[in-house]
Amino acid sequence: MELTIQGEPAAHRGPFKRLLHRFRQTEAGQSLVEFTMILPIFLVLMFGLVDFGRAFYTWMLVTNAAREGARVAAVQGNSSSIDARIYDSFCSSFPSDCSLEPGKLTISKANVQGVRGSAVSIDLAYDFEFVTPLGGILQMLGGSNLASPTISAHSSMRLE
């Protein structure tokens, strides 16, 4: 007995019709539809994890750099030695091998080489950029775009 669908023998159908017939007879088509519904949510979660991890790592580096700069400033270091210590805290050889891009870092110093006993403060701001298309996916799903944040750190110490 020959299998026929809508009066057409199975051997005479094209590959696309055979594939559609197989999906109709099994639950493979349902799995494909369910996967396409879950894929955007899964991608947002995965991209969010990657970018959150990078942002947290960047925050730790910027915070440590501000603390290192404040320590040099607290022992009456000059402005160039403060900058050198800040860049040395996240670069193994400045500027070629850095964990952060030095051009995106903004350094603000207050009361450098001031009166002993007063506070010196170092403020750093880093323009963080996402590496995943997280902002575009969220815009497609929800309508709003996720802007790149600025990661900042503040450290102050008493001048010795």
C-alpha positions, -999 to 999 in steps of 0.1 A, spaced: 0 0 0 14 34 -10 12 64 13 -6 93 -2 -13 128 10 -40 148 -7 -40 123 -36 -2 126 -42 21 96 -37 49 101 -11 76 93 -36 65 122 -58 65 149 -31 95 173 -29 118 174 1 101 204 16 67 187 16 82 156 31 98 176 59 65 194 66 47 161 67 73 147 92 69 178 114 31 174 113 33 137 123 58 143 152 63 169 180 95 182 165 78 212 150 63 221 184 98 220 200 111 243 173 83 269 180 90 266 217 127 271 212 122 303 191 99 317 219 125 310 246 156 320 226 154 358 231 149 354 269 178 330 271 201 354 251 192 384 273 201 364 304 233 352 289 244 386 276 234 402 309 256 377 328 286 384 305 282 422 307 275 423 344 306 402 351 327 426 330 311 457 347 318 442 381 354 435 372 358 470 358 343 485 390 368 466 411 397 478 390 385 515 391 380 513 428 414 498 434 430 524 412 414 553 431 426 538 464 462 534 450 462 570 437 449 583 471 476 564 489 504 580 468 488 614 472 486 609 510 524 605 512 528 639 494 533 624 459 531 648 429 504 647 402 524 627 377 533 600 403 497 597 413 487 592 376 515 567 372 503 546 402 467 547 390 476 534 355 501 509 370 473 494 391 454 481 360 482 480 335 511 455 335 530 477 310 514 511 302 499 517 276 502 485 257 489 459 281 460 473 301 429 457 315 410 490 309 413 514 281 432 544 295 415 569 271 381 562 288 394 570 323 389 605 337 410 614 368 401 642 392 424 652 421 418 676 449 442 690 475 473 673 461 504 682 482 482 702 505 486 709 542 495 679 564 464 665 582 440 677 555 422 652 532 433 645 496 407 630 473 409 611 440 379 606 418 379 583 388 352 579 361 354 552 334 331 551 304 320 514 303 308 499 270 289 466 266 304 439 244 271 421 238 241 435 219 222 436 251 209 471 246 195 463 211 178 431 223 162 449 252 150 476 228 135 450 205 117 433 234 107 462 256 112 494 236 139 511 256 176 511 250 201 504 277 227 532 278 264 525 286 271 534 322 299 554 337 317 535 365 331 559 391 351 556 423 361 580 450 389 576 475 402 601 501 430 599 527 446 622 551 479 638 540 509 626 560 
